[in-house]
Amino acid sequence: MKKGHHGQWSSRMGFVLAAVGSAVGLGNIWKFPYMVGQSGGAAFVAVYLVCIALIGLPIIVAEWLIGRRAQENPINAMADLARSNGRSKAWVMVGVSGTLAGFLILSFYSVIGGWALSYLIDAGSGSFNGMGKETADAAFSNLLADPGTLLTWHTVFMGLTVGVVAMGVAGGLERASRILMPTLGILLALMVGYGAASDGFAQALAYLFAPDFAKLTGAVLLAALGHAFFTLSLGMGIMIAYGSYLGQQVDLLRAARTVAIMDTVIALAAGLAIFPIVFANGLDPAAGPGLVFVTLPLVFGKVTGGLLLGVMFFALLTFAALTSAISLLEPSVELLEERTPLSRIGATLVAGVATWALGIAALLSFNLWGDVLIFGNNIFDLLDKMTSKFLLPLTALGAIVFVGWCLKAESVREELGLSSGGFVLWNLITRFVAPIGVLVVFISSL
């Protein structure tokens, strides 16, 4: 049951910035731009936006609606709404799986956030100056092979995350988002400006925005569908938790549209920041994580202004990781705060320490526990696959089906302020289009 005062966002803008911060993560900085370039440029973006509209937006609205309707943590929210709508108690598993997914993802996400912090310090200290290919490869390999260094940065990153979340909804999550998101935007704009002045900018524009419909194969369409689903932080309990802090004055459909647009714009801007550097130096744009932690440091070590550019890039990467991390911790904290005698600070410390401890097992996968395999995967990969392939799609599917089929129609229409025609369209999308889309993602990922 709820206890005490339930936190609230102080403004619509604060809520939207926090939701965008959750959506904007490490994947936006390199994965989405790379997918666009390799999958048809503007043609892929058009398909992706259609997938966002038909699948991503309905699910994010459904999760916010569940949270706002119940004003409780994801588990309590699903239990109470199921009971009040005469539905099975089993629906509580949607809240359980979402909260569990956020907890598990943060445990290994924090390890990667630690990598970004480590490279931020390296960039500022001039470690990239004169770095050769072998040195760059060795630097990343040595980081992964050193459990002490990984543990240090994982601990620092989790400490920052816990510090923000412990301060509450308005004082922590919202305040941090109001600082981090504009700062991230400024850093991104500066890097885009640098890229625009480089020799590779025209090539980067063509890579990202020139439509090539010949590349729109079935596999590419599926990739667009999958990324549209994952990019908005769906199925992690986050948006249900964030929705529980919302008042009735916020238009959920309008807010979801704003979040989706800002998330996409930031991802494309990241491409305009990174790929001019890549093309100007004759590098492979499809290098994935290696592009971020091996190839780009090599470039920063030899170009004019490379030290400042490296600091800006890894600060951008760290901020993107941190805005997502604080949202990932929130569902577990809200659960402990509402279902135990713990205060906000106590709940954050317990959830943070538990996540940090599991993260240690994840980081040891790269060194001391490299030979420990579960179902053929090390612990890091197991956590990644278990969440992305199972928990996220199943949680999101449960949320959209529950709102589409189980909540009383009048309460949904009231929450969204829809006309008769709009509500018919909403039912069509939430009952059929979005669930089928999620099932396609789920089945294909298996």
C-alpha positions as CSV (number, residue, x, y, z in Angstrom):
1,M,0.0,0.0,0.0
2,K,1.0,3.6,-0.5
3,K,2.4,5.4,2.5
4,G,3.1,9.1,3.0
5,H,3.2,11.7,0.4
6,H,3.5,10.6,-3.2
7,G,6.0,12.6,-5.2
8,Q,4.8,14.8,-8.1
9,W,6.5,16.5,-11.1
10,S,6.5,20.2,-10.5
11,S,5.8,21.0,-14.2
12,R,5.0,19.4,-17.6
13,M,8.4,20.5,-18.9
14,G,10.2,18.9,-16.0
15,F,8.4,15.6,-16.7
16,V,9.0,15.7,-20.4
17,L,12.7,16.4,-19.9
18,A,13.0,13.5,-17.5
19,A,11.2,11.2,-19.9
20,V,13.4,12.3,-22.8
21,G,16.4,11.8,-20.5
22,S,15.3,8.2,-19.9
23,A,14.8,7.6,-23.6
24,V,18.1,9.2,-24.7
25,G,20.9,6.8,-23.8
26,L,24.1,5.3,-25.1
27,G,22.3,3.7,-28.0
28,N,21.2,7.1,-29.3
29,I,24.8,8.3,-29.5
30,W,26.1,5.6,-31.9
31,K,23.5,2.8,-32.6
32,F,20.6,4.7,-34.1
33,P,22.8,6.9,-36.4
34,Y,24.6,3.8,-37.6
35,M,21.3,2.0,-38.2
36,V,20.1,4.9,-40.3
37,G,23.2,5.1,-42.4
38,Q,23.3,1.4,-43.1
39,S,19.6,0.9,-43.7
40,G,18.5,3.5,-46.3
41,G,19.1,6.9,-44.7
42,A,16.0,9.0,-44.8
43,A,13.9,6.0,-46.1
44,F,14.8,4.2,-42.8
45,V,13.9,7.3,-40.7
46,A,10.5,7.5,-42.4
47,V,9.8,3.8,-41.6
48,Y,11.1,4.3,-38.1
49,L,8.8,7.2,-37.4
50,V,5.8,5.2,-38.6
51,C,6.8,2.4,-36.2
52,I,7.1,5.0,-33.4
53,A,3.6,6.3,-34.1
54,L,1.9,2.9,-34.3
55,I,3.8,1.1,-31.6
56,G,6.1,3.3,-29.5
57,L,3.7,6.1,-28.8
58,P,0.7,3.9,-27.8
59,I,2.8,1.9,-25.4
60,I,4.4,4.9,-23.7
61,V,1.0,6.5,-23.3
62,A,-0.4,3.2,-22.0
63,E,2.4,2.9,-19.4
64,W,1.9,6.5,-18.3
65,L,-1.8,6.0,-18.1
66,I,-1.4,3.0,-15.8
67,G,0.9,4.9,-13.5
68,R,-1.2,8.1,-13.4
69,R,-4.5,6.1,-12.9
70,A,-3.0,4.2,-9.9
71,Q,-0.6,6.8,-8.5
72,E,1.6,3.9,-7.3
73,N,4.7,1.9,-8.1
74,P,4.3,-0.5,-11.2
75,I,3.6,-3.6,-9.1
76,N,0.9,-2.0,-6.9
77,A,-0.5,-0.1,-9.9
78,M,-1.1,-3.3,-11.9
79,A,-2.5,-5.1,-8.8
80,D,-4.9,-2.3,-7.9
81,L,-6.1,-1.5,-11.4
82,A,-6.7,-5.2,-12.1
83,R,-8.7,-5.5,-9.0
84,S,-10.8,-2.4,-9.5
85,N,-11.5,-3.4,-13.1
86,G,-12.5,-7.0,-12.2
87,R,-9.5,-8.6,-13.8
88,S,-7.2,-11.5,-12.8
89,K,-4.6,-11.0,-10.1
90,A,-2.0,-12.4,-12.6
91,W,-1.8,-8.9,-14.3
92,V,0.5,-7.9,-11.4
93,M,3.2,-9.8,-13.2
94,V,3.4,-6.9,-15.7
95,G,4.5,-4.7,-12.9
96,V,6.9,-7.3,-11.5
97,S,8.6,-8.0,-14.8
98,G,9.0,-4.3,-15.6
99,T,10.5,-3.4,-12.2
100,L,12.8,-6.5,-12.5
101,A,13.9,-5.5,-16.0
102,G,14.9,-2.0,-14.9
103,F,16.8,-3.4,-12.0
104,L,18.7,-5.9,-14.1
105,I,19.4,-3.5,-17.0
106,L,20.9,-0.9,-14.6
107,S,23.3,-3.5,-13.1
108,F,25.2,-3.8,-16.4
109,Y,24.3,-0.4,-17.9
110,S,26.2,1.1,-14.9
111,V,29.3,-0.8,-16.0
112,I,29.2,0.8,-19.5
113,G,28.5,4.1,-17.8
114,G,31.7,3.5,-15.9
115,W,33.6,3.0,-19.2
116,A,32.4,6.4,-20.3
117,L,33.5,8.1,-17.1
118,S,36.9,6.4,-17.4
119,Y,37.3,7.7,-20.9
120,L,36.2,11.2,-19.9
121,I,39.0,11.4,-17.5
122,D,41.5,9.9,-20.0
123,A,40.3,12.5,-22.6
124,G,40.8,15.4,-20.1
125,S,44.3,14.2,-19.1
126,G,45.5,14.1,-22.7
127,S,45.9,10.3,-22.7
128,F,44.7,10.2,-26.4
129,N,47.5,12.4,-27.7
130,G,49.6,10.6,-30.3
131,M,47.7,7.4,-29.7
132,G,48.2,4.7,-32.4
133,K,45.8,1.9,-33.4
134,E,47.5,-0.7,-31.3
135,T,47.6,1.6,-28.3
136,A,43.9,2.4,-28.7
137,D,43.0,-1.3,-28.9
138,A,45.2,-2.1,-25.9
139,A,43.7,0.7,-23.8
140,F,40.2,-0.6,-24.1
141,S,41.3,-4.2,-23.7
142,N,43.3,-3.3,-20.6
143,L,40.3,-1.5,-19.1
144,L,38.1,-4.6,-19.5
145,A,40.8,-6.9,-18.1
146,D,41.2,-4.8,-14.9
147,P,38.5,-5.6,-12.4
148,G,39.8,-3.0,-9.9
149,T,39.5,-0.1,-12.4
150,L,36.1,-1.4,-13.7
151,L,34.8,-1.6,-10.1
152,T,36.0,1.9,-9.3
153,W,34.2,3.5,-12.2
154,H,31.1,1.3,-11.8
155,T,31.0,2.4,-8.2
156,V,31.4,6.1,-9.0
157,F,28.7,5.9,-11.7
158,M,26.2,4.2,-9.4
159,G,27.1,6.7,-6.7
160,L,26.1,9.6,-9.0
161,T,22.9,7.7,-9.9
162,V,21.9,7.0,-6.3
163,G,22.7,10.6,-5.3
164,V,20.3,12.0,-7.8
165,V,17.5,9.5,-7.2
166,A,17.7,9.9,-3.4
167,M,16.7,13.6,-3.6
168,G,13.2,12.7,-4.8
169,V,11.1,13.3,-7.8
170,A,11.1,17.1,-8.1
171,G,14.4,17.7,-6.2
172,G,16.3,14.8,-7.8
173,L,14.9,13.4,-11.0
174,E,13.4,16.6,-12.4
175,R,16.2,18.9,-11.2
176,A,18.9,16.6,-12.7
177,S,17.0,16.4,-16.0
178,R,16.7,20.2,-16.2
179,I,20.5,20.5,-15.8
180,L,21.7,17.4,-17.7
181,M,19.4,17.5,-20.8
182,P,20.2,21.2,-21.7
183,T,23.9,20.5,-21.1
184,L,23.7,17.5,-23.3
185,G,22.0,19.6,-26.0
186,I,24.7,22.2,-25.8
187,L,27.5,19.7,-26.0
188,L,25.8,18.0,-29.0
189,A,25.3,21.3,-30.8
190,L,29.0,22.2,-30.3
191,M,30.0,18.8,-31.7
192,V,27.6,19.2,-34.7
193,G,29.2,22.6,-35.3
194,Y,32.6,21.1,-35.3
195,G,31.4,18.4,-37.7
196,A,29.9,21.0,-40.0
197,A,33.3,22.6,-40.4
198,S,35.0,19.3,-41.2
199,D,35.6,17.7,-44.6
200,G,33.3,14.8,-43.8
201,F,30.1,16.7,-43.2
202,A,28.6,16.4,-46.7
203,Q,29.3,12.7,-46.7
204,A,27.7,12.4,-43.2
205,L,24.5,14.2,-44.4
206,A,24.2,11.8,-47.4
207,Y,24.8,8.8,-45.1
208,L,22.0,9.9,-42.7
209,F,19.5,11.6,-44.9
210,A,19.8,10.5,-48.6
211,P,16.8,8.0,-49.1
212,D,17.8,4.7,-50.5
213,F,14.6,2.6,-50.8
214,A,16.5,-0.3,-52.2
215,K,17.9,-1.0,-48.7
216,L,14.5,-1.3,-47.1
217,T,14.5,-5.1,-46.9
218,G,12.4,-7.2,-44.4
219,A,15.4,-7.3,-42.0
220,V,15.7,-3.5,-42.1
221,L,12.0,-3.0,-41.5
222,L,12.2,-5.3,-38.5
223,A,15.2,-3.4,-37.2
224,A,13.2,-0.1,-37.4
225,L,10.4,-1.8,-35.6
226,G,12.7,-3.1,-32.9
227,H,14.5,0.2,-32.3
228,A,11.2,2.1,-32.2
229,F,10.1,-0.2,-29.4
230,F,13.3,-0.1,-27.4
231,T,14.3,3.6,-27.8
232,L,11.5,5.0,-25.6
233,S,12.4,3.0,-22.4
234,L,9.4,0.8,-22.8
235,G,8.8,-2.4,-20.7
236,M,11.2,-1.3,-17.9
237,G,8.7,-0.1,-15.3
238,I,10.1,3.4,-15.8
239,M,7.2,5.0,-17.6
240,I,4.6,3.5,-15.2
241,A,6.7,4.9,-12.3
242,Y,7.0,8.3,-14.1
243,G,3.3,8.3,-14.8
244,S,2.5,7.8,-11.2
245,Y,4.0,11.2,-10.4
246,L,1.8,12.9,-13.0
247,G,-1.2,15.2,-12.4
248,Q,-4.2,15.3,-14.6
249,Q,-3.1,18.6,-16.2
250,V,-0.6,16.8,-18.5
251,D,-1.9,15.7,-21.9
252,L,-0.4,12.2,-22.3
253,L,-0.7,12.0,-26.1
254,R,0.9,15.4,-26.6
255,A,3.7,14.7,-24.1
256,A,4.4,11.3,-25.8
257,R,4.7,13.0,-29.2
258,T,7.1,15.6,-27.7
259,V,9.3,12.9,-26.2
260,A,9.4,10.8,-29.4
261,I,10.4,13.8,-31.5
262,M,13.1,15.0,-29.1
263,D,14.5,11.5,-28.8
264,T,14.7,11.1,-32.6
265,V,16.2,14.6,-33.1
266,I,18.9,14.0,-30.5
267,A,19.8,10.6,-32.1
268,L,20.1,12.2,-35.6
269,A,22.1,15.1,-34.2
270,A,24.5,12.6,-32.6
271,G,25.0,11.2,-36.1
272,L,25.8,14.7,-37.4
273,A,28.3,15.1,-34.6
274,I,30.1,11.7,-34.9
275,F,30.0,10.7,-38.6
276,P,31.7,13.8,-40.0
277,I,34.7,13.0,-37.8
278,V,34.5,9.3,-38.9
279,F,34.3,10.1,-42.7
280,A,36.9,12.9,-42.5
281,N,39.4,10.4,-41.1
282,G,38.5,7.4,-43.4
283,L,37.0,5.3,-40.6
284,D,34.4,2.6,-40.6
285,P,31.0,4.0,-39.5
286,A,29.7,0.5,-38.6
287,A,32.2,-0.2,-35.9
288,G,29.6,-0.2,-33.1
289,P,31.0,0.0,-29.5
290,G,34.5,-0.2,-30.9
291,L,33.8,3.1,-32.7
292,V,33.2,4.9,-29.4
293,F,35.9,3.3,-27.2
294,V,38.7,2.5,-29.8
295,T,38.4,4.4,-33.0
296,L,37.2,7.9,-31.9
297,P,39.9,8.2,-29.2
298,L,42.4,7.5,-31.9
299,V,41.0,10.4,-33.9
300,F,40.8,12.8,-30.9
301,G,44.5,12.1,-30.3
302,K,45.6,13.5,-33.7
303,V,43.1,16.2,-34.8
304,T,43.4,19.9,-34.0
305,G,41.4,20.6,-30.8
306,G,41.2,16.9,-30.1
307,L,41.6,17.2,-26.4
308,L,38.5,19.5,-26.1
309,L,36.6,17.5,-28.6
310,G,37.3,14.2,-26.7
311,V,36.2,15.8,-23.4
312,M,33.0,17.0,-25.0
313,F,32.2,13.7,-26.6
314,F,32.7,11.5,-23.5
315,A,30.9,14.1,-21.3
316,L,28.0,13.8,-23.8
317,L,28.2,10.0,-23.5
318,T,28.3,10.1,-19.7
319,F,25.4,12.5,-19.4
320,A,23.3,10.3,-21.8
321,A,24.1,7.3,-19.7
322,L,23.3,9.1,-16.4
323,T,19.9,10.4,-17.5
324,S,18.9,6.8,-18.4
325,A,20.4,5.3,-15.3
326,I,18.5,7.5,-12.8
327,S,15.2,6.4,-14.6
328,L,16.2,2.8,-14.4
329,L,16.7,2.9,-10.7
330,E,13.4,4.8,-10.0
331,P,10.9,1.8,-10.2
332,S,12.8,-0.2,-7.6
333,V,13.1,2.8,-5.3
334,E,9.4,3.7,-5.6
335,L,8.5,0.1,-4.8
336,L,10.6,0.0,-1.7
337,E,9.5,3.4,-0.6
338,E,5.8,2.5,-0.8
339,R,5.9,-1.1,0.4
340,T,8.5,-0.9,3.2
341,P,9.1,1.4,6.2
342,L,12.1,2.8,4.4
343,S,12.4,6.5,3.7
344,R,13.3,7.8,0.2
345,I,17.0,7.9,1.0
346,G,16.9,4.5,2.6
347,A,15.0,2.9,-0.3
348,T,17.5,4.4,-2.8
349,L,20.5,3.1,-0.9
350,V,19.0,-0.4,-0.6
351,A,18.1,-0.5,-4.3
352,G,21.3,1.1,-5.4
353,V,23.6,-1.2,-3.4
354,A,21.7,-4.3,-4.7
355,T,22.1,-3.1,-8.3
356,W,25.7,-2.2,-7.7
357,A,26.4,-5.7,-6.3
358,L,24.9,-7.4,-9.3
359,G,26.9,-5.1,-11.5
360,I,30.1,-6.5,-10.0
361,A,29.2,-9.9,-11.3
362,A,28.6,-8.3,-14.7
363,L,31.9,-6.5,-14.8
364,L,33.8,-9.6,-13.7
365,S,32.5,-11.3,-16.9
366,F,35.2,-9.5,-18.8
367,N,38.1,-10.8,-16.6
368,L,38.1,-13.0,-13.5
369,W,34.8,-14.7,-14.3
370,G,35.2,-14.8,-18.1
371,D,34.9,-18.6,-18.0
372,V,31.7,-18.6,-16.0
373,L,28.9,-19.4,-18.5
374,I,25.2,-19.7,-18.0
375,F,23.3,-21.2,-21.0
376,G,26.4,-20.4,-23.0
377,N,26.5,-16.7,-22.0
378,N,28.7,-14.9,-19.5
379,I,26.8,-12.9,-16.8
380,F,26.9,-9.6,-18.7
381,D,25.5,-11.1,-21.9
382,L,23.0,-13.2,-20.0
383,L,21.5,-10.1,-18.3
384,D,21.4,-8.2,-21.6
385,K,19.7,-11.0,-23.5
386,M,17.2,-11.9,-20.6
387,T,16.0,-8.3,-20.5
388,S,16.0,-7.3,-24.1
389,K,14.6,-10.6,-25.5
390,F,12.1,-11.5,-22.9
391,L,11.3,-9.1,-20.1
392,L,11.0,-5.8,-22.1
393,P,8.7,-7.1,-24.9
394,L,6.6,-9.1,-22.6
395,T,6.1,-6.2,-20.1
396,A,5.3,-3.8,-22.9
397,L,2.9,-6.3,-24.5
398,G,1.2,-6.8,-21.1
399,A,0.8,-3.0,-20.6
400,I,-0.7,-2.3,-24.0
401,V,-3.1,-5.3,-23.9
402,F,-4.2,-4.4,-20.3
403,V,-5.0,-0.8,-21.3
404,G,-6.6,-1.8,-24.6
405,W,-8.7,-4.7,-23.4
406,C,-9.0,-4.6,-19.6
407,L,-9.4,-1.0,-18.4
408,K,-12.9,0.4,-18.5
409,A,-13.3,2.2,-21.8
410,E,-14.7,5.4,-20.2
411,S,-11.8,5.7,-17.8
412,V,-9.3,5.5,-20.7
413,R,-11.2,8.0,-22.8
414,E,-11.4,10.3,-19.9
415,E,-7.6,10.1,-19.2
416,L,-6.8,10.8,-22.9
417,G,-9.5,13.4,-23.6
418,L,-10.4,11.7,-27.0
419,S,-13.3,12.3,-29.3
420,S,-15.5,9.4,-30.4
421,G,-13.5,9.1,-33.6
422,G,-10.2,9.4,-31.9
423,F,-11.1,6.7,-29.4
424,V,-12.1,4.3,-32.2
425,L,-8.6,4.9,-33.7
426,W,-7.0,4.5,-30.3
427,N,-8.7,1.1,-29.7
428,L,-7.7,-0.1,-33.2
429,I,-4.0,0.7,-32.5
430,T,-3.9,-0.5,-28.8
431,R,-5.9,-3.6,-29.3
432,F,-4.4,-4.9,-32.6
433,V,-1.6,-2.9,-34.3
434,A,0.7,-2.3,-31.3
435,P,0.3,-5.7,-29.7
436,I,1.0,-7.4,-33.1
437,G,4.1,-5.2,-33.5
438,V,5.4,-6.1,-30.1
439,L,4.8,-9.8,-30.9
440,V,6.8,-9.5,-34.1
441,V,9.7,-8.0,-32.2
442,F,9.5,-10.7,-29.5
443,I,9.3,-13.6,-31.9
444,S,12.0,-12.3,-34.2
445,S,14.4,-11.7,-31.3
446,L,14.1,-15.4,-30.4
